[in-house]
Amino acid sequence: MGWLFFLGGLAANYSALIKAFKSPAGAPARAFGPLPGVIGSITVFWSVAALVKSGVVIPWAWLWILLPLVIDPFCAGALVLRVLRK
């Protein structure tokens, strides 16, 4: 369920971001905010823990846990996009 919410929320956030870029200045972007990135990060945390428990070696587990927060445009990814847009 967490994976589905993350992917759906990510699609909704990117859709809202694209609409905000195309709209006149000052129009708010209506999206889920940072919630999909946070849910995705928590889901990856529990998925990595389950995989490690079953014997799968995950290199750089912290990178995979933080990746949803970077991919989501209303989390850390928003800072990068705003800097690149200016």
Legacy VTK file of the C-alpha trace (Angstrom):
# vtk DataFile Version 3.0
C-alpha trace
ASCII
DATASET POLYDATA
POINTS 86 float
0.000 0.000 0.000
2.826 2.374 0.836
4.444 1.822 -2.538
1.197 2.506 -4.374
0.541 5.688 -2.393
4.102 6.843 -3.032
3.885 6.273 -6.791
0.402 7.793 -7.114
1.294 10.754 -4.919
4.506 11.286 -6.844
2.564 11.398 -10.114
0.067 13.843 -8.584
2.843 16.066 -7.223
4.645 16.210 -10.568
1.353 16.957 -12.325
0.673 19.811 -9.895
4.225 21.090 -10.344
3.880 21.145 -14.137
0.546 22.977 -13.859
2.118 25.504 -11.462
4.964 26.177 -13.923
2.494 26.740 -16.772
0.098 28.939 -14.777
0.575 32.653 -14.106
2.947 33.675 -11.349
1.623 33.292 -7.849
-0.806 30.461 -8.562
-0.545 27.829 -5.828
0.290 24.228 -6.674
-2.371 21.876 -5.312
-0.799 18.561 -4.433
-0.198 16.202 -1.541
2.831 18.163 -0.370
5.707 16.198 1.149
3.468 13.312 2.281
4.211 10.897 -0.627
7.960 11.343 -0.174
7.741 10.707 3.555
5.487 7.675 3.091
7.827 6.378 0.383
10.841 6.789 2.645
9.130 4.924 5.489
8.067 2.185 3.066
11.620 1.799 1.763
12.892 1.638 5.358
10.614 -1.286 6.181
11.235 -2.967 2.814
15.018 -2.775 3.256
14.682 -4.172 6.773
12.608 -7.096 5.480
15.056 -7.797 2.662
18.076 -7.716 4.977
16.302 -10.033 7.397
15.732 -12.522 4.584
19.418 -12.468 3.627
19.536 -9.989 0.740
22.512 -7.638 0.886
21.472 -4.028 0.223
24.422 -1.720 -0.513
24.024 1.836 0.761
20.690 1.260 2.468
20.571 4.861 3.716
20.701 6.069 0.093
17.610 4.044 -0.845
15.787 5.255 2.255
16.452 8.929 1.440
15.838 8.602 -2.319
12.016 9.082 -2.159
12.537 12.355 -0.290
14.819 13.589 -3.082
12.603 12.386 -5.942
9.422 14.013 -4.589
9.242 17.581 -5.954
7.623 18.933 -2.777
10.341 17.543 -0.466
14.087 18.026 -0.951
13.619 17.806 -4.712
11.707 21.091 -4.626
14.779 22.939 -3.424
16.851 21.629 -6.324
14.131 22.465 -8.885
13.730 26.001 -7.524
17.476 26.626 -7.688
17.686 25.295 -11.255
14.694 27.355 -12.387
16.255 30.680 -11.344
LINES 1 87
86 0 1 2 3 4 5 6 7 8 9 10 11 12 13 14 15 16 17 18 19 20 21 22 23 24 25 26 27 28 29 30 31 32 33 34 35 36 37 38 39 40 41 42 43 44 45 46 47 48 49 50 51 52 53 54 55 56 57 58 59 60 61 62 63 64 65 66 67 68 69 70 71 72 73 74 75 76 77 78 79 80 81 82 83 84 85
